[in-house]
Amino acid sequence: MRVAVIGAGYVGLTTAACFAHLGHDVVCADIDAERVARLKKGEVPILELGLAGLIKEGLAARRLEFVVGAATAAQRAEIVFLCVQTPQGSDGSADLSFVETVAQEIAPVLAPNTVVVNKSTVPVGATRFVQRVLSEAGAGAEGVTVASNPEFLREGQAVRDFLNPDRIVIGCEDHESAVRVSELYKRVDAPVLVTDPASAEMIKYASNAFLATKVSFINAIANLCEAVDADAREVAIGMGYDTRIGFQFLHPGPGYGGSCFPKDVAALLHMSTAAGYDFELLAGVVDVNAAQHERMIDKVRAAVGGSVSEVTVGLWGLTFKADTDDLRDSPAIYIARRLLEEGAIVRAYDRGAGDRPRQLAPGIELCGDAYDAAASADVVALLTEWDEFRWLDFDRVRDTMRGRAIVDARNLLDPAAMRRRGFAYQGVGRR
Ligand SMILES: NC(=O)c1ccc[n+]([C@@H]2O[C@H](COP(=O)([O-])OP(=O)(O)OC[C@H]3O[C@@H](n4cnc5c(N)ncnc54)[C@H](O)[C@@H]3O)[C@@H](O)[C@H]2O)c1
């Protein structure tokens, strides 16, 4: 099928490359001309395992093309995927202005019977909203339909998740259009759930809110473990063996972050309030999460006697999680900023972050490796679970640090082994 993908970000690029891999003819558009120029040459602007290979494969087979501008991509397409950003608005709601702009741009060029698909995370009612914008901007007379096909990929494993999803959700009032969208995934082995658009939109928010709830729940348990001298890691393992609970998202840490959970939880809360439902449980999830970021800063302060003023803090990891270059709403960036505000000298290393932390946390010093970040530090805080931090030469780390304190906000390291090496180790909910 001829597919257009609008937006060449994390979701758009993955969608475009994977659909090309599945045998479709894909045109992927962005407004960022420099990004498109790089993509045409096979240079991938984001860190995502396996993505560069698929993009090269698609370009070589001429099944994948990159263009500037949504209308150029949409004009020959049978199905158009909207994969643009839906950031958090000032009132917590999802900002649909990027989606609206794309709908206005593509409306005049859509061929009859095109299906426009919201893959961006959009609130309940957005399918109807896009349908209205399209018809007001000149489409629709020849039966252009709009569907919702939320994306559940995890950054860092986006390609694998796209090609091996747990489920494919398609929300559409028109059965024939839903079938056409499902045919795109013919070679993907996953259950396909066809629903009304509102339910499909809600499935995405409910899923992310549930995962965020799991994170806040295990963080609250970890905090309680610290108070009663239990070990949260053992507790999480003991819980996870229960198949009704499962192991995933039961890792105590600095609180959730990233480009999805915080904004999607805020949008669901906004939706609830607007619908007259007081979603107290979810408000609690947000509060626990914010307090968890603070708790990590408390641990750093406590490790150096109460104040970080003029203290050198080495940070390991800045991205919101490992195996991505994404710094959006990263707890590590929040923590770095707060430490800098309190007068700390912050020396950080992250293999995926590049130079961007300099803008996000002005004053931060970026280091070439984990050893450099730890050198002369009074305390090191491990904030992102990059695997390389497990395998460091910790004797070397200890000998070059000024202090001995390690705050392991990801519970990545073995407390007993670290203490044996002479570190004052603190994890999250760990004995
Ligand atoms: N990142 C994730 O892990 C993830 C997972 C599931 C769902 N989502 C959702 O998918 C959507 C996209 O997320 P993302 O992380 O890929 O965002 P992103 O910011 O990485 O990418 C969006 C891209 O759209 C482009 N764009 C904006 N307006 C455009 C226009 N008019 N024409 C062409 N291109 C335009 C931007 O330049 C950008 O490159 C969001 O709604 C997000 O919530 C994200």
The ligand as an ORCA input file, in Angstrom:
! r2SCAN-3c Opt
* xyz 0 1
  N       8.287      8.834     21.719
  C       7.606      7.780     22.140
  O       8.138      6.867     22.774
  C       6.146      7.648     21.806
  C       5.512      6.412     21.970
  C       4.160      6.308     21.667
  C       3.461      7.419     21.238
  N       4.097      8.627     21.116
  C       3.328      9.775     20.632
  O       3.632      9.965     19.258
  C       3.626     11.372     18.934
  C       4.978     11.763     18.342
  O       5.962     11.570     19.328
  P       7.511     11.643     18.973
  O       8.246     11.298     20.213
  O       7.758     10.891     17.722
  O       7.646     13.220     18.678
  P       8.880     13.974     17.982
  O       8.860     15.341     18.531
  O      10.117     13.146     18.108
  O       8.509     13.998     16.432
  C       7.537     14.817     15.872
  C       8.033     15.250     14.493
  O       6.939     15.874     13.791
  C       7.470     16.928     13.009
  N       6.404     17.859     12.612
  C       5.753     18.751     13.387
  N       4.850     19.440     12.644
  C       4.931     18.959     11.371
  C       4.280     19.274     10.158
  N       3.341     20.215     10.092
  N       4.629     18.584      9.047
  C       5.581     17.626      9.084
  N       6.247     17.289     10.223
  C       5.927     17.954     11.361
  C       8.508     17.547     13.927
  O       9.430     18.342     13.215
  C       9.146     16.284     14.548
  O      10.279     15.839     13.825
  C       3.262     12.093     20.217
  O       1.881     12.279     20.265
  C       3.673     11.095     21.297
  O       2.942     11.253     22.478
  C       5.417      8.755     21.381
*
